[in-house]
Structure formats: structure tokens, C-alpha cells
Amino acid sequence: MDIKLAESSAPVAGFGSFEDASRSLLTYLQQKVGLDLWMVTRTVDPYWTILEVAGSKFGIQAGAVLSWSDSICSRMIAGLGPNIVPCLEDVRQYMEAAVALTHGLGAYVGVPITYSDGSLFGTLCGISTQKMDEAILQYRDEIHLMARLLSTVLAFELERDCLERSIDAFEDDLRSKRRNGALGVGDFFGALRREGERGRRLFTPVLVGVIDLVLEPGKTPSSDYDVVTHKLSFSIRTNRLARGTIGKLSQGEYGFFVCELFGNSAIQYLAMLENMLGDLGVKATVRSEQMPAGSDLPRYFEEFLGRGI
């Protein structure tokens, strides 16, 4: 039996990144389903970051950082309404969302994008000022399938980022051996720059901090600094919650940052850090901040240092 080949037998390339997949699917959805604006978003409460868009209405562009609580998506995730709403007036909880009131929305579509463990990463969503025909409901399964595809591509991209960080950490370990486990100032800011470039793709949440050890020069032997530095560095670089990067900024002062750490996990991390310092038997002050979404990591850390305690 002869098999007729399609007119074009050129191979179809796969998606090279989460960004590539997002743009392609958003363009497809806008062309096929309609709605004024389609978005792929990331949620790190209280931030709702727009990663990619298709459509120019509302003035919302990729890279915009909005309030998660103002979105309809936050209410959808909370179970206050369905994934597809042809007429927004039918769902009071959605109509009361700040974004709906601000833009006079008439229709909404939204489904979650998840991490590999099922927890929320963000949403695939669409909005329109006009009400939509009930026929839009026929795309429910297709839109859910696209969200699952994005979740799968996301998992591979995050795994790649994790591998890159592991390689960076190995190289940092080699550099830090000369300083009892902590990077020097130059290497530490180099690590900040690398992570800042990597994190721009997915607006990676980062916890930054400074540890000031209360050790008295002249009364505290220099060997004690070395012991504390080594144990502190080892704890941050191998913490079971998240592997961080630490640098010695000056005698008794250490900067650190930890990627993909926020919310309750960040609170647990800082509690473990405080407990570890207590176990070392030294007094210390720890100050930290969650870097706002969309910030430039090296610049933000310098500003954080400048703010002091």
C-alpha cells in the first residue's frame, strides 16, 4: 500500500524553552478561541507576574508585576468559580476582582500551571471586555491539555536550572575552599550576576540575606572565625530545604541568597538558620528580604546592603 506524504515533510521542531512554548500556545489560543488578551503568569504571593502575552489590549505587557489578590486567577485557584466563564456577570466573585472592575471585563478563561509536585506555579489565562458565546466551553479540554503541556515543559526547564546551579555550586565550592567554605566578595557577586541572568526567564523568586556574627576582635581567636565560617557556609550550601550561596563580605559579615525559596519555605529556612547559629554558640543578627518579582538580583542585593538593619 502506497502512503502519500504530506505536501511538506519538513521536521517539526520541539519547543526550546518554557518561553517558546508559552508564546506559541498563546498565539494559537488567541487565533482559535478569541478573547482580547491571553497570558502565562507566575504567582509568588503577593506578586502576580506576567511572563508572556498575546494581544495588546489593556496595556498589559510581558514583565508586568501585578497584585495576585487583584486577579481573577487568584479567585479561580481558591475555587470561587469555574475555569471558563463566557459571561463574567454570572460569577459575582469574579466580577468583584479588582482587575475585572478596572478593565470592565466580560469573559474569563483560566487554568493552573503547576510544578511537578502539583503545587501552583501560575496560570494560563485569557480575558476579554466582551461576553463570549457559550461555544467557548467546547475548548475546555484543549485548554487544560495546553496547561498540562506547559507544566511539563516547565518541569524540564526547572530541572535544567537546577543542574546549572549544581554545576555553579561545584565550581563555587572549589573557589571557596580557600576561604573555609565562603566565597570571596568578587566571586559572590559573580554568582549573583549568573543567577540574575538565569532568573530573568521565569522571574525566579530569591531570598537574600546578611548574617553579622558578634565576635570580638582581639578577644575571639581568629581560629574561631574560621570554624564558624566553615560550619555556617556548609549549612547554607547543603541545607535540605534549599541550597544557597554564601560569601564573606567582611570580617564577621556574610551575604547569602537562595533561589526558588518563598512563603512558608523561606520562614522554615530562616528558622533553621537561626537554630544552627545558636548551636554554634555564637551571637549573630540575621536580616533577610524576599526580592520583589522582576528585580535585578545584583542591584537589589547592593541596595539591600545599603539599607542596613
C-alpha positions in Angstrom: 0.0 0.0 0.0 1.4 3.4 -1.0 1.5 6.1 1.6 1.1 9.6 0.4 3.3 12.1 2.1 2.1 15.5 3.2 3.0 18.4 0.9 5.6 19.5 3.4 7.6 16.8 5.1 9.9 19.1 7.0 10.5 18.1 10.6 8.6 20.0 13.3 11.0 21.3 15.9 10.1 21.0 19.5 9.9 23.8 22.0 13.3 25.1 23.1 12.1 26.6 26.3 9.1 27.4 28.5 9.1 30.9 27.0 9.0 29.5 23.5 6.1 27.1 24.3 4.2 29.8 26.1 4.4 32.2 23.2 3.3 29.6 20.7 0.4 28.4 22.7 -0.8 31.9 23.5 -0.8 32.9 19.8 -2.7 29.7 18.9 -5.3 30.3 21.6 -5.9 33.9 20.6 -6.4 32.9 17.0 -8.6 29.9 17.7 -10.6 30.8 20.9 -10.6 34.5 20.7 -10.5 36.9 23.8 -8.7 40.1 23.8 -5.6 39.0 25.8 -4.0 35.7 26.7 -1.3 35.4 29.3 1.0 33.0 31.0 1.6 34.1 34.5 3.7 33.2 37.6 2.4 33.6 41.2 4.6 34.3 44.2 2.2 35.9 46.6 1.7 38.9 46.7 3.1 39.2 43.2 1.4 38.1 40.0 4.0 38.3 37.2 3.0 38.3 33.6 5.6 36.1 31.8 4.2 36.1 28.2 1.2 37.7 26.5 -0.7 37.5 23.2 -2.8 40.6 22.5 -2.2 44.3 23.1 -5.4 45.4 24.8 -5.4 46.7 28.4 -1.7 47.8 28.1 -0.6 44.7 30.0 2.9 43.6 28.7 5.2 40.7 29.5 7.2 41.5 32.6 4.5 43.4 34.3 4.2 42.7 38.0 0.6 43.0 39.4 -1.1 42.1 42.6 -2.1 38.4 42.9 -5.1 39.2 45.1 -6.4 41.6 42.5 -6.6 38.9 39.8 -9.5 36.7 38.8 -7.0 33.8 38.7 -6.5 34.0 42.5 -10.2 33.5 42.9 -10.3 30.7 40.4 -7.5 28.9 42.3 -9.4 29.4 45.5 -12.3 27.5 44.0 -14.7 30.5 43.9 -15.6 30.0 40.2 -15.2 27.9 37.1 -12.2 27.8 34.7 -14.2 29.2 31.7 -16.8 32.0 32.2 -18.4 33.2 28.9 -20.3 35.9 30.8 -18.5 37.3 33.8 -21.6 38.7 35.3 -22.7 35.2 36.1 -20.0 34.8 38.7 -20.2 37.6 41.3 -16.8 36.6 43.0 -15.1 37.1 39.6 -16.8 40.4 38.9 -15.7 41.8 42.2 -12.0 41.2 41.4 -10.0 44.5 41.0 -8.8 43.6 37.6 -12.4 42.9 36.4 -13.6 46.2 37.7 -10.7 48.2 36.4 -10.9 46.9 32.8 -14.6 46.2 32.6 -14.2 42.5 31.8 -16.9 40.5 30.2 -15.4 37.0 29.9 -12.6 34.9 31.5 -10.6 31.7 31.0 -8.1 30.4 33.4 -6.4 27.2 34.3 -3.4 26.5 36.7 0.2 25.7 35.6 1.8 23.6 38.2 5.2 22.4 39.5 6.0 18.7 39.2 4.6 18.1 42.7 1.3 19.6 41.8 1.7 22.9 43.7 0.9 26.2 41.9 3.4 27.9 39.6 1.0 30.3 37.8 -1.8 30.3 35.3 -2.7 30.2 31.6 -5.5 32.7 31.3 -7.4 34.9 28.9 -9.7 37.9 29.4 -12.0 40.0 27.2 -14.1 43.1 27.6 -16.9 41.4 25.6 -19.0 38.5 26.7 -18.3 35.3 24.8 -20.6 32.8 23.2 -21.3 29.6 25.2 -19.5 27.8 22.3 -16.2 28.7 24.1 -16.9 26.0 26.6 -16.0 23.4 23.9 -12.3 24.3 24.3 -12.2 23.4 28.0 -10.3 20.1 27.4 -8.0 21.6 24.9 -7.0 24.5 27.2 -6.5 22.1 30.1 -4.3 20.0 27.9 -2.2 23.0 27.0 -1.7 23.9 30.6 -0.5 20.4 31.3 1.9 20.7 28.4 3.3 24.0 29.8 3.6 22.3 33.2 5.6 19.6 31.7 7.9 21.9 29.8 8.3 24.0 33.0 9.4 20.9 34.9 12.2 20.2 32.4 13.3 23.9 32.4 13.4 24.0 36.2 15.4 20.7 36.2 17.8 22.3 33.8 18.2 25.3 36.0 18.8 23.0 39.0 21.5 21.2 37.1 23.1 24.5 36.1 23.0 25.7 39.7 24.6 22.4 40.8 27.5 23.0 38.3 27.9 26.5 39.5 27.8 25.3 43.1 30.6 22.8 42.4 32.7 25.4 40.9 31.9 27.8 43.8 32.9 25.1 46.2 36.4 24.8 44.6 36.8 28.6 44.8 35.5 28.8 48.4 37.9 26.1 49.8 40.5 28.9 50.1 38.2 30.7 52.4 36.8 28.0 54.7 33.7 27.5 52.6 32.5 31.0 51.8 33.1 32.8 48.5 35.1 36.0 48.4 33.3 39.2 47.6 34.1 39.2 43.9 33.1 35.5 43.4 29.9 36.1 45.4 28.8 39.0 43.3 29.7 36.9 40.2 27.3 34.2 41.5 24.7 36.9 41.9 25.1 38.0 38.3 24.9 34.5 37.0 21.7 33.8 38.9 20.3 37.1 37.9 20.7 36.3 34.2 19.2 32.8 34.7 16.3 34.0 36.8 15.1 36.6 34.3 13.4 33.8 32.2 11.0 32.8 34.9 11.2 35.7 37.3 12.8 33.3 39.9 11.9 34.2 43.5 15.1 34.8 45.6 15.6 35.2 49.3 18.6 37.4 50.1 20.2 38.0 53.5 23.1 39.1 55.6 24.5 37.4 58.7 26.5 39.5 61.1 28.4 37.5 63.7 29.1 39.1 67.0 32.7 38.1 67.5 35.0 40.4 69.4 38.4 41.2 67.6 41.2 40.8 70.0 39.2 38.6 72.3 37.9 36.0 69.9 40.8 33.9 68.4 41.0 34.0 64.6 40.6 30.3 64.6 37.1 30.7 65.9 36.2 32.8 62.9 37.5 30.0 60.7 35.5 27.3 62.5 32.3 29.4 62.4 32.8 30.4 58.8 33.2 26.8 57.7 30.2 25.5 59.6 28.0 28.4 58.5 28.9 28.0 54.9 28.4 24.3 54.9 24.9 24.6 56.4 23.8 27.2 53.8 25.3 25.3 50.9 23.8 22.0 51.9 20.5 22.9 53.6 17.8 20.3 53.0 15.2 22.9 52.2 17.2 24.7 49.5 20.8 25.0 48.6 22.1 28.6 49.0 25.2 30.6 48.1 27.2 32.4 50.7 30.0 34.9 50.5 32.2 36.6 53.1 31.7 40.3 52.7 34.0 41.4 55.6 35.2 40.0 58.9 32.1 38.5 60.6 29.7 39.6 57.8 28.3 37.2 55.3 25.9 37.6 52.4 23.7 34.8 51.1 21.0 34.2 48.6 18.7 31.2 48.0 16.7 30.7 44.8 13.1 29.3 44.4 12.5 29.9 48.1 9.5 31.9 49.3 6.5 31.8 51.7 6.5 29.2 54.4 9.6 27.5 53.0 11.5 30.8 53.4 10.3 31.1 57.0 11.4 27.5 57.8 14.7 28.1 56.1 15.4 31.2 58.3 14.3 29.4 61.4 16.8 26.5 60.7 19.5 29.1 60.1 18.8 30.8 63.4 18.9 27.4 65.2 22.1 26.5 63.5 23.7 29.7 64.7 22.5 29.0 68.2 24.0 25.5 68.0 27.4 27.1 67.1 27.2 29.1 70.3 27.8 32.5 68.7 25.7 35.6 68.8 24.5 36.8 65.4 22.0 39.0 63.7 20.3 37.8 60.5 18.3 40.1 58.2 16.7 39.0 55.0 14.2 40.1 52.4 12.3 38.4 49.6 13.4 40.0 46.4 10.4 41.7 44.6 9.4 40.0 41.4 11.2 41.4 38.4 14.1 43.0 40.3 17.7 42.8 39.1 19.3 40.5 41.6 22.9 42.0 41.8 21.5 45.6 42.0 18.8 44.6 44.5 21.4 42.9 46.8 23.6 46.0 46.8 20.5 48.1 47.7 19.7 45.7 50.4 23.1 46.0 51.9 22.9 49.8 51.7 19.6 49.8 53.7 21.4 48.3 56.7 19.5 46.9 59.8 
